[in-house]
Amino acid sequence: MLKNLLDYLIQKLKINFLCLYKQKSEYFILVCKSNIDSINAKNFINRVNIIIEGKGGGNANFAKSISYNKDKLIILQQEWLKCL
């Protein structure tokens, strides 16, 4: 059901990617839409009030994915717009 909801949001909102992220018992949905080459991942995460306790941070090139091993947050796209 959750996957169907995410698929629906992607089609309805015409966005490129949603990342469902679980921290403890809370879920966050990260939304993105194209074309910034790099972003400071740690600053972005701070702006949307998500605390990452695992590895990662610094400048992240979005040509490659960013993976925070402990919390399984994987960012695959570009230009993060908001956290719902």
Buried (B, 14 or more C-beta within 10 A) or exposed (E): EEEEEBEEBBEEEEBBBBBEBEBEEEEBBBBBBEEEEEBEBBEBBEEEEBEBEEEBBEEBEBEEEBBBEEBEBEBBBBBBEEBE
